[in-house]
Amino acid sequence: MAVGADGANMVRWVLKGELVPVALGVVLGVGGALATSRFLAGLLYGLAPDDLPTYGAVVATMIAVVGVACYVPARRAARVPAAEVLRTE
């Protein structure tokens, strides 16, 4: 992170750094869930093994939670002046 970067750049940098691994995890997780749901179809009550609204809701919830969990600390860190950070280091 560059000293003197404005808050918007800092937040974008943190969100990009955290959401890329989450996107990869979502893709792998949904693929794995679709592959294993065929074997677990007997345990599902009231759901089809490939119920797209359920998968969509889970993915949207996961991305929203991760987005908020990354955005709040990034915004807080962006408000700290660079001189103060350098003084404490």
N, C-alpha and C positions, 0 to 999 in steps of 0.2 A: 504494500500500500504506500502510495507516495505521500510525502508530507506536503500539506497544502491542498490536497484534493478536496473539492467541494463535497457537501453532504450527499447530493444526488448521485455523484459518481461512486462514492463510497457504498451507498446502499445498493446500487446496481451491481457493484463488484461482489458484495457479499451474497446477494440473492442469486446471481449467476453461478457463483462458486458452490452454492448449496443446492440449487434446484436442478443442476445438471446430474449429479449423482442420484437425486430423487427420481428424476425422469427415467434414468436407466433402471433403477430399482422397480419402478412401477411397471415398466415394459417387461422386465424379467418376472416380476411377481404375477402379473396378469397372465403371461404365457404359462407359467407354472400352475397357476390356479385353473386355467382352462384345461391343461393337460391332466391334472389330477382330479378335476371335478367329475370326469367320466367314471372314475373308479369309486367315487364317493356319492354317486347319484342316489343310491339307496338311502343314504342318511339325510338327504335334503328333503325337507317337508315344505311343500308349497312353492318350491323354486325349481326351475329348470337348471340343468348343469351349465348352460350358457346364457343365463339371464342377463342381457345387456344392461338394463336399467340398474340392476344391482351392482354390476361391475363399474358402471359409470359413476354411481353414487359413491362407491368406495374410493375410486380414483380421485374424484373431485374433492372428497373430504380429506384425503391424504395430502393432496397438493395444497389445499387451503390451510390445513394445520401447519404444514412445513413452511408455507409462505409467511404465515403470521409469526411462527417461531423464529424465523430468520429476520423478518422485517423489524420487529420490535427492538432486538438488541442492536441491529445495524443502525437504526435511527438514533438510538441512544448514543452509540459510539460516534456517530457523525456530528453530534452536538458538542463533543468535547474538543476544545481548541488544541491545535497541534503543539503549541508551545507548552501547554500543561502536560501533555503526554510525554514530550521530550524531557521535561523537568523531572518527571517521576522515574524515567528510565535511568 
